[in-house]
Amino acid sequence: MRHRSLLPFIFLCAASSSALAAAPSLYSGAVIRLGTYIPSANSTYMATAIEDYQWSGGLADTGDYSASFNGLDSFGDSQTTTFDARAKAFSDYGVLKAYAIATLTNPALNDANAPYVINTSFDVDPDGMPESYSSEASAYFADVITLSTNADVDYVRLSLDVSGAIGNSDYWGSTYANVSQNDGESFWSGFSTVGTLYNEGDHMQTFLTNPIPVIDGQFTFGLKLEAYADFFSVTEGMEGATATVETDFFSTLAIGHVQGFDAAGAPVGLLAAQGASGTAYAVAAVPEPETYAMFLAGLGLLGFVVRRRI
């Protein structure tokens, strides 16, 4: 069972809850973790090796991290395993970036090795051997948007432009990026996934958020972008192997535009979308009724010409 415990962050979360609970807000986090499977708990508990947070947005960067561990491999021979990683994230209103990379060289696994994390209190044994390694980056922002429009707007959806790349992965490494949204009340809870990207190669995609209710001309939302480069539960028999996994979505996730809809689900024209953060978000253009009429008249004329030629 794969488990990402948030217990190391409870204190940080409590200390910053007032900043994260109210919109607008920004968060950037970059974390490197190491851990070992604990059979009694049926979970892999991860100890934080290095981290950087920016509670008011901007760039969080772990810098280059490297560590070596000595232990026995599956043949009982002494080996040295090396782990190198970096994670970084950037958040601003309307723009999110996340990047994670990890390289594992000569993984050595043997039940006789002392575990790196020795109990669920996250005490660290510096002489232990991890079996799981993770580089993680996440960026989040929330805002309250006031709409200007000449029509009734029941809900909105945001168009999200995502650009990035996923590097090599194999059966003992994993890479993916995740885009999610919430109601803007908390960075830690209430998220629903908008899109998850697993496939290796370049990604230039557009996602639509789930409908966001508009109340008295306003709506509140939060968006999060996460990038993971992991080696979880590395299997035995990988002595001498080297693998690098990379998830690079530092190109960006950006809001393309805000689209309004009425209670019947029909697009509604918006004049402006102004955030409490001071950010002016782009709005989707919806043709006016006169434009629709001209378009339909043009189709009718085209049909008439085609029939005359038959």
N, C-alpha and C positions, 0 to 999 in steps of 0.2 A: 504493500500500500504506500503510495507516494504521498508525503505530507509536508506542506510548507507551513511550519508553525510561525505564528505572529507573536509569540510570547516575548521575545527579546525586545519588541517594539511597544509593549503596553505602556511603559513609562513615557516614552517619547510621544505616543499618541495622546496620553492624558495631558501631558504638558502643553500640547499644541492643539487640543480639541477645540478651543474657542476660535482659533484661526481657521481650522478646517471645517467647522460646522456652519459657518456663514459664507454665503456667496457675496461677492466674488472671492475666489481663493486660488492659490497656485501651489503646486508641489512637484519637486523633482527628487528622485531617489535612485541611487546606484549602489548595489550591494554584491559582495562576493561571499558565498557561504560554503562551508564544508561540513560533512556529517556522516553518520553511521546508522545503520539500521538497528533498532532496539527491539529484539523479539518480544520482550515482555509487554511492550507498548504497541507492537505491530505497526510501527511507524519509523520513518527516517527523520531523526532530529538534526537540524542544521545549526551549526554555530557560526556566527558572523565573524568573518576574518577581517574584512575592511568594508567601510561604508562611507557614503557622503549623502547628505540631505540638504535641500534648499526649500525651506517651508514657504518662502515668498517667491518661488519660481526662479528661473534662470538655469544655470548649468550646475549639475551635480556630477562629479567625476571621481571614481575610485583611484585613478592613476593606474600604472602598470603594477600588477600584483604577481608575485612568484613565491612558491613554497615547495620544499622537498620533504618527503616522508620516507622513513626506512622501515621495512617489514619483510615478511616472508611471502613468496609467491606460492602458486598452487602446487609447486614441486617441493616446497619447503626450503628453497634457496633464498638467501638474503638479497633484497632488491631495493632500489631507490626509485620512488615515484615522484615525478615533478608535475606541478600544476601551475599554469600561467593564465592570467585572466585580466579583463578590464570591463568595466561597465560605466556608462554615462547616460544621462537623461537631461532634457531641457524642456521647460514649460513656459509658455506665455499664452495670453488670451488669444484663442483661435489657432495656436500652433503648438504641436507636441512633437518631441523627438526622443528616440530611445535606441541604445546600442549595447550589445553584449557579445563578448568573445571569450572563448576558453580553449586551452590546449592541455591535453593530458598525455604524458609520456611515461611509458613503461608501467602501467597500472599493476600493482601487486596486491593480490587478495588471498587471504588465508584465515580461517577461523581462529587460528592461534594469535593473530595480530591483536594488539590492544585497540579498542575502538577509540576514534578521535573524540567523539562526544560520549561521555561515560555515564550520563544519566539525564533525566528529563529536566533537570535544573540548568542544563546547558553548561555544566562545568567542562572545561577543555583539558584533555590529556595531551600535552605537547609531544609526547612520544607515541601517540596513537596513530593509526593508519585510517584515513577516511575511505569510504567506499562510494561516496556521492559528492559531487562538486557542482557548483552552480554560480553562474554570472547572471545577474538580473538587473534590469533597468526599468523604471516606470515613471511616467510623467502625467500630470493631471491638472486640469483647470476647471473651475466652475464660475458661472456668471448668471446674472439676472438680466434678462433682455426685455426692453420696452419696445413695442412695435408701433409703427406709424402706418395706418392703412385707412382706406375709405370703405372697408367692408368688415363684416363680422368674421373673426378668425377663431375657429374652435380648437385647432391644434397646429403644430408646425413639425416639420422634419428637416434635419440638417443634412446637407450633402457633404461628405467627408472625402477629401482627396488624400490617398495614402500612397507614398512612394518609398520603396526600400528594396532590400535584397536579403535572401536567406542563403547562407553558405552550406558547406558540406555537413552532412550528418549521417550517422549509421546506426546500427542496432544497439550500440552502447553510448550513443550521444543523441541529444535532441535539440532542435532549434525551432522556435516559433515566435510569432508576434500576435498580440491580442488587442483588439479595440473594443471598448465597452463604454456604457453610459449609465448615469444614475440621475437622481433628482437634484443633485448638487448639494445635498445636505451633509454628506460625509465622504471622505476619501476611502474609508475602510469598508463600507458596506453598501448594499443596495444596488450593485451593478448588474446590468444585463449585457450580454455579449452582442456586439454589432457585427463583428467579423473576426475570424481567426485565420492566420496565414501560416501554413506549414511547408508548402512545396518549395524545394530549392530553386534558386534563380531569382531574377528581377521581378518585382511586383509594382505595378502602377494600376491601382484600382480605386474605384469610387464606391463608398458605402453610404447607405441612407440610415440615419438613426431611426429608432422606433418612434412612434408618435409622442410628442411632448405637449401636454395640455396647456392651453393659453387661458389665463384667468385675469379678467380686467385689463386686457391688453399686454400682459406680461407673462413670461415663462422663465423657469429656472432649470438649469441643466448642468451636468458635469460630464466630462469626457476624460478617458484614461487610455494611454498607449503603453503597452508592456512589451519588452523584448527579453527572451530567455535563451541562454546558451548553456546547456546542462550535460553532465555525465551523472546519471542517476542509476544506482544499483549496478555498477560496473561488474560484469561477469568474470569468473576465473578463466585462466588460460589466455589472457591478453598480454602476457609478458613480451616486452620488446616493441609493442605497438605504440604509435603516436597518432593522435587525431585532434583536429581543430574544428570547433563548431562556432558559427558566427551568425548573429542576427543583427542586421544593420538597417534600422529604420530611423537613422539620423538625417536622412534626406528630408522627411517631414510627414506629419499628418496635419492637414490644414482644413479648416472649414471653407468649402467652396461657396455655399450660399445657404440662406434660410428660406424655406418654402412654406407658405401658409396654406391652410385648408379650412373650408367651412364644415358645418356639421354633417353635410351630405358627402363629404370627401372630395369636393371639387376644389381645384387650386384657386387661391385667393391672391390677388395682387398686393404686394407690400411696398410701401414707400421707403421705409427705413427700419433698421433693427439696431437699437442703441443699447450697449451693455452698461451695467452699473460700474464696470471696470473702466469705462471711458472708451471702450472699443466699439467702432462702428462695423457691424458685420454686413457682408454683401447679402442682398436679397435677390430672389429669383424673379425674373420678369415674366409676367403673365399677360398675354395679348388682351387688349381691350375688346369689348363686344363688336365695335366697328371693324376691328381687324379680323375677327372671326367671320363677320358678314362678308367682307371683301374676299377672304380666302375661299369661303363656300361659293361665292359668285364666280370666282375664277375657276373652281372645279367644274361648276355647271357649264360655263362657256367652253371649257376644254372638252367636256363630254359632247356638247353640241357639235363642235368642230370635228371630233372623231367620227360621230355618226354621219356627218355630211360627206366624209371621205369614204365611208364604207359603200 
